[in-house]
Amino acid sequence: MTTPVKPLTAARPRLPAAVWALVCAVFVSSAGAGAIAPVLTERTAELARTAAVPGVVSAYFLARLVCTPIAGRLVTAGLTRRLLPAGLLLTALSTAGAGLAGDYWQLLGLRVVGGVGSTLFTVSAVALLVAAAPPRLRGRAFGVWSVGFEAGTVVGPMVGTGLFTLARSAPFTVTGLCLGLTAAALLFLPRRDGADDGEAGGVVVRMRKVLAHRAYRAALLSNFAVGWGAYGIQVSLVPLFVLARFADGTALASVALTAFAVGNAAVLPVAGRLTDSWGRRPAALLGIALFGAGLGGIGLSGDPVTLVAAAVVTGVGCGVIGPAHGAAVADVLGPDARGGSALASFQLAADVGAVTGPVIAGVAAQAWSFPAAFLLTALVPAVAFVAWLRAPETLPAPARTG
């Protein structure tokens, strides 16, 4: 009697090495930004009046806004693999120089250079992530990319504060050195077999074509909503609201922001898999619904438990959205396309939301009330939700897993 042979099970597909290299790079970049964030204000105050401190922060983000469309055109021109290390190297030099700047204007100029470098790195890294990840793994790729970024934002400030106790310039110097070494390592970034990586050949995808795709327009709106609600409102309006509404508001504001971060980080490892198994559209709809409900819940919360619960829901929703709309944009472009302008516009949407959201919501809070400001903020993901309802599924049927 012969022993039945067990059928071989298909091995779970793995993310290419290039994806993991990019995840490591974004971790170092994010950790570096976090390391200097706690000490940058003090460094600026050493060189200028306190009133001049916001100018250094604004200059960095203004440089990102201005440079993003340019970086997109350079990616479309086929310079992706050159921009990646070049952007990190610019950031490394400007960061190390910030610790040695002799006056305010030098520091301001170095932060502008850092904003340019950050933009070149981010746009080219996302373009290479799109090229490196197979269609059936794009959700996972964007998921682990987000994990790398979020992990850096957690680790960075702790490292920077520790380095500052050793020497006032140490956070800037050490961060610059780590970014420089990462830039050198990215010169040897592996390629995915058969992928063009946007360097030579490949189809140039024009903005007119991608804007005609409903899924891309929906992704623009959802990323704008994330920039508005997660990057802008969470760090500006939430602390003010908590201080005005609750006793011992300072400690509770910190708890609420931590709860948002925990909710975001907890769901990211599974959000990418959901995106690849359910499809981009269902995952995006779920994430946007949770995100909007959480933002509205924060503004309507009347006790600490409700506030923290709403913050967790907001973070979970944000974590689900990221891989979904990122993978959808990658699906629309395709792996071998040169669509730098489309990728840059996608990222620019979040930056514009982060800049305009706090201003508009702040005016609403002053004119009406904090709950009105948060309900206005929740209306932004609601608009994105409607756009995703009308958008087609972009994940090819044969690529579905689970």
QUICOR-V255238 format. One record per residue. N is the residue number from 0. PSI is psi in whole degrees, 0 to 359 (999 if undefined). BURIAL is 1 if it has 9 or more other ideal C-beta (glycine too) atoms within 8 Angstrom, else 0. Layout:
n=N psi=PSI burial=BURIAL
n=N psi=PSI burial=BURIAL
//
This chain:
n=0 psi=127 burial=0
n=1 psi=144 burial=0
n=2 psi=128 burial=0
n=3 psi=138 burial=0
n=4 psi=127 burial=0
n=5 psi=133 burial=0
n=6 psi=142 burial=0
n=7 psi=129 burial=0
n=8 psi=141 burial=0
n=9 psi=133 burial=0
n=10 psi=142 burial=0
n=11 psi=128 burial=0
n=12 psi=141 burial=0
n=13 psi=151 burial=0
n=14 psi=140 burial=1
n=15 psi=158 burial=1
n=16 psi=327 burial=0
n=17 psi=324 burial=1
n=18 psi=314 burial=1
n=19 psi=324 burial=1
n=20 psi=319 burial=1
n=21 psi=324 burial=1
n=22 psi=316 burial=1
n=23 psi=320 burial=1
n=24 psi=317 burial=1
n=25 psi=331 burial=1
n=26 psi=313 burial=1
n=27 psi=317 burial=1
n=28 psi=313 burial=1
n=29 psi=318 burial=1
n=30 psi=323 burial=1
n=31 psi=316 burial=1
n=32 psi=320 burial=1
n=33 psi=328 burial=1
n=34 psi=324 burial=1
n=35 psi=346 burial=1
n=36 psi=315 burial=1
n=37 psi=337 burial=1
n=38 psi=351 burial=1
n=39 psi=320 burial=1
n=40 psi=314 burial=0
n=41 psi=322 burial=0
n=42 psi=320 burial=1
n=43 psi=319 burial=1
n=44 psi=336 burial=1
n=45 psi=335 burial=0
n=46 psi=346 burial=1
n=47 psi=175 burial=0
n=48 psi=158 burial=0
n=49 psi=326 burial=0
n=50 psi=339 burial=0
n=51 psi=351 burial=1
n=52 psi=313 burial=1
n=53 psi=335 burial=0
n=54 psi=324 burial=0
n=55 psi=319 burial=1
n=56 psi=315 burial=1
n=57 psi=323 burial=0
n=58 psi=321 burial=1
n=59 psi=311 burial=1
n=60 psi=328 burial=1
n=61 psi=320 burial=1
n=62 psi=321 burial=1
n=63 psi=315 burial=1
n=64 psi=317 burial=1
n=65 psi=322 burial=0
n=66 psi=338 burial=1
n=67 psi=312 burial=1
n=68 psi=325 burial=1
n=69 psi=317 burial=0
n=70 psi=322 burial=1
n=71 psi=318 burial=1
n=72 psi=323 burial=1
n=73 psi=323 burial=1
n=74 psi=317 burial=1
n=75 psi=328 burial=1
n=76 psi=355 burial=0
n=77 psi=22 burial=1
n=78 psi=21 burial=1
n=79 psi=308 burial=1
n=80 psi=341 burial=1
n=81 psi=325 burial=0
n=82 psi=327 burial=1
n=83 psi=301 burial=1
n=84 psi=328 burial=1
n=85 psi=318 burial=1
n=86 psi=316 burial=1
n=87 psi=324 burial=1
n=88 psi=318 burial=1
n=89 psi=317 burial=1
n=90 psi=320 burial=1
n=91 psi=312 burial=1
n=92 psi=318 burial=1
n=93 psi=324 burial=1
n=94 psi=314 burial=1
n=95 psi=321 burial=1
n=96 psi=331 burial=1
n=97 psi=328 burial=1
n=98 psi=344 burial=1
n=99 psi=2 burial=0
n=100 psi=138 burial=1
n=101 psi=342 burial=0
n=102 psi=174 burial=0
n=103 psi=319 burial=1
n=104 psi=327 burial=0
n=105 psi=315 burial=1
n=106 psi=318 burial=1
n=107 psi=314 burial=1
n=108 psi=321 burial=0
n=109 psi=325 burial=1
n=110 psi=326 burial=1
n=111 psi=315 burial=1
n=112 psi=321 burial=1
n=113 psi=322 burial=1
n=114 psi=321 burial=1
n=115 psi=313 burial=1
n=116 psi=319 burial=1
n=117 psi=320 burial=1
n=118 psi=315 burial=1
n=119 psi=318 burial=1
n=120 psi=312 burial=1
n=121 psi=312 burial=1
n=122 psi=316 burial=1
n=123 psi=325 burial=1
n=124 psi=317 burial=1
n=125 psi=322 burial=1
n=126 psi=318 burial=1
n=127 psi=328 burial=1
n=128 psi=318 burial=1
n=129 psi=317 burial=1
n=130 psi=327 burial=1
n=131 psi=329 burial=1
n=132 psi=126 burial=1
n=133 psi=154 burial=1
n=134 psi=320 burial=1
n=135 psi=351 burial=1
n=136 psi=12 burial=1
n=137 psi=323 burial=1
n=138 psi=314 burial=1
n=139 psi=321 burial=1
n=140 psi=312 burial=1
n=141 psi=332 burial=1
n=142 psi=311 burial=1
n=143 psi=330 burial=1
n=144 psi=315 burial=1
n=145 psi=323 burial=1
n=146 psi=316 burial=1
n=147 psi=317 burial=1
n=148 psi=312 burial=1
n=149 psi=322 burial=1
n=150 psi=322 burial=1
n=151 psi=321 burial=1
n=152 psi=335 burial=1
n=153 psi=315 burial=1
n=154 psi=321 burial=1
n=155 psi=305 burial=1
n=156 psi=324 burial=1
n=157 psi=318 burial=0
n=158 psi=317 burial=1
n=159 psi=318 burial=1
n=160 psi=321 burial=1
n=161 psi=318 burial=0
n=162 psi=326 burial=1
n=163 psi=331 burial=1
n=164 psi=338 burial=0
n=165 psi=315 burial=0
n=166 psi=145 burial=0
n=167 psi=332 burial=0
n=168 psi=356 burial=0
n=169 psi=317 burial=1
n=170 psi=322 burial=1
n=171 psi=316 burial=1
n=172 psi=312 burial=1
n=173 psi=319 burial=1
n=174 psi=315 burial=1
n=175 psi=319 burial=1
n=176 psi=315 burial=1
n=177 psi=319 burial=1
n=178 psi=321 burial=1
n=179 psi=317 burial=1
n=180 psi=322 burial=0
n=181 psi=320 burial=1
n=182 psi=319 burial=1
n=183 psi=319 burial=0
n=184 psi=326 burial=1
n=185 psi=347 burial=1
n=186 psi=339 burial=0
n=187 psi=25 burial=0
n=188 psi=126 burial=1
n=189 psi=153 burial=0
n=190 psi=150 burial=0
n=191 psi=134 burial=1
n=192 psi=127 burial=0
n=193 psi=352 burial=0
n=194 psi=141 burial=1
n=195 psi=331 burial=1
n=196 psi=15 burial=1
n=197 psi=16 burial=1
n=198 psi=308 burial=0
n=199 psi=140 burial=0
n=200 psi=205 burial=0
n=201 psi=156 burial=1
n=202 psi=127 burial=0
n=203 psi=121 burial=0
n=204 psi=118 burial=1
n=205 psi=154 burial=0
n=206 psi=325 burial=0
n=207 psi=323 burial=0
n=208 psi=314 burial=0
n=209 psi=328 burial=1
n=210 psi=338 burial=0
n=211 psi=348 burial=0
n=212 psi=124 burial=1
n=213 psi=328 burial=1
n=214 psi=322 burial=1
n=215 psi=318 burial=1
n=216 psi=321 burial=1
n=217 psi=320 burial=1
n=218 psi=322 burial=1
n=219 psi=314 burial=1
n=220 psi=319 burial=1
n=221 psi=325 burial=1
n=222 psi=325 burial=1
n=223 psi=319 burial=1
n=224 psi=320 burial=1
n=225 psi=316 burial=1
n=226 psi=316 burial=1
n=227 psi=307 burial=1
n=228 psi=321 burial=1
n=229 psi=312 burial=1
n=230 psi=328 burial=1
n=231 psi=297 burial=1
n=232 psi=320 burial=1
n=233 psi=323 burial=1
n=234 psi=353 burial=0
n=235 psi=301 burial=1
n=236 psi=326 burial=1
n=237 psi=310 burial=1
n=238 psi=320 burial=1
n=239 psi=317 burial=1
n=240 psi=315 burial=1
n=241 psi=319 burial=1
n=242 psi=323 burial=1
n=243 psi=331 burial=0
n=244 psi=324 burial=0
n=245 psi=150 burial=1
n=246 psi=150 burial=0
n=247 psi=46 burial=0
n=248 psi=331 burial=1
n=249 psi=311 burial=0
n=250 psi=320 burial=0
n=251 psi=325 burial=1
n=252 psi=319 burial=1
n=253 psi=320 burial=0
n=254 psi=319 burial=1
n=255 psi=317 burial=1
n=256 psi=322 burial=1
n=257 psi=320 burial=0
n=258 psi=320 burial=1
n=259 psi=312 burial=1
n=260 psi=320 burial=1
n=261 psi=314 burial=1
n=262 psi=319 burial=1
n=263 psi=309 burial=1
n=264 psi=325 burial=1
n=265 psi=326 burial=1
n=266 psi=341 burial=1
n=267 psi=319 burial=1
n=268 psi=332 burial=1
n=269 psi=343 burial=0
n=270 psi=320 burial=1
n=271 psi=320 burial=1
n=272 psi=322 burial=1
n=273 psi=320 burial=1
n=274 psi=322 burial=1
n=275 psi=339 burial=1
n=276 psi=314 burial=1
n=277 psi=324 burial=0
n=278 psi=160 burial=1
n=279 psi=316 burial=1
n=280 psi=310 burial=1
n=281 psi=320 burial=0
n=282 psi=318 burial=1
n=283 psi=317 burial=1
n=284 psi=317 burial=1
n=285 psi=313 burial=1
n=286 psi=316 burial=1
n=287 psi=321 burial=1
n=288 psi=314 burial=1
n=289 psi=318 burial=1
n=290 psi=311 burial=1
n=291 psi=318 burial=1
n=292 psi=321 burial=1
n=293 psi=318 burial=1
n=294 psi=315 burial=1
n=295 psi=322 burial=1
n=296 psi=325 burial=1
n=297 psi=313 burial=1
n=298 psi=335 burial=1
n=299 psi=358 burial=1
n=300 psi=138 burial=1
n=301 psi=358 burial=0
n=302 psi=161 burial=0
n=303 psi=323 burial=0
n=304 psi=315 burial=0
n=305 psi=320 burial=1
n=306 psi=310 burial=1
n=307 psi=320 burial=1
n=308 psi=317 burial=1
n=309 psi=323 burial=1
n=310 psi=321 burial=1
n=311 psi=315 burial=1
n=312 psi=319 burial=1
n=313 psi=315 burial=1
n=314 psi=319 burial=1
n=315 psi=314 burial=1
n=316 psi=317 burial=1
n=317 psi=320 burial=1
n=318 psi=327 burial=1
n=319 psi=325 burial=1
n=320 psi=316 burial=1
n=321 psi=301 burial=1
n=322 psi=328 burial=1
n=323 psi=307 burial=1
n=324 psi=334 burial=1
n=325 psi=316 burial=1
n=326 psi=324 burial=1
n=327 psi=318 burial=1
n=328 psi=318 burial=1
n=329 psi=321 burial=1
n=330 psi=317 burial=1
n=331 psi=320 burial=1
n=332 psi=317 burial=1
n=333 psi=157 burial=1
n=334 psi=328 burial=1
n=335 psi=12 burial=1
n=336 psi=153 burial=1
n=337 psi=95 burial=1
n=338 psi=50 burial=1
n=339 psi=320 burial=1
n=340 psi=323 burial=1
n=341 psi=318 burial=1
n=342 psi=320 burial=1
n=343 psi=319 burial=1
n=344 psi=323 burial=1
n=345 psi=315 burial=1
n=346 psi=325 burial=1
n=347 psi=328 burial=1
n=348 psi=318 burial=1
n=349 psi=319 burial=1
n=350 psi=319 burial=1
n=351 psi=319 burial=1
n=352 psi=320 burial=1
n=353 psi=329 burial=1
n=354 psi=315 burial=1
n=355 psi=329 burial=1
n=356 psi=305 burial=1
n=357 psi=326 burial=1
n=358 psi=309 burial=0
n=359 psi=315 burial=1
n=360 psi=324 burial=1
n=361 psi=319 burial=1
n=362 psi=318 burial=0
n=363 psi=321 burial=1
n=364 psi=321 burial=1
n=365 psi=322 burial=0
n=366 psi=323 burial=0
n=367 psi=279 burial=0
n=368 psi=167 burial=0
n=369 psi=315 burial=1
n=370 psi=322 burial=0
n=371 psi=321 burial=1
n=372 psi=320 burial=1
n=373 psi=326 burial=1
n=374 psi=323 burial=1
n=375 psi=319 burial=1
n=376 psi=320 burial=1
n=377 psi=337 burial=1
n=378 psi=332 burial=1
n=379 psi=308 burial=1
n=380 psi=334 burial=1
n=381 psi=321 burial=1
n=382 psi=318 burial=1
n=383 psi=324 burial=1
n=384 psi=315 burial=1
n=385 psi=320 burial=0
n=386 psi=320 burial=1
n=387 psi=330 burial=1
n=388 psi=327 burial=0
n=389 psi=352 burial=0
n=390 psi=148 burial=1
n=391 psi=161 burial=0
n=392 psi=134 burial=0
n=393 psi=344 burial=1
n=394 psi=121 burial=1
n=395 psi=139 burial=0
n=396 psi=317 burial=0
n=397 psi=342 burial=0
n=398 psi=353 burial=1
n=399 psi=141 burial=1
n=400 psi=169 burial=0
n=401 psi=999 burial=0
//
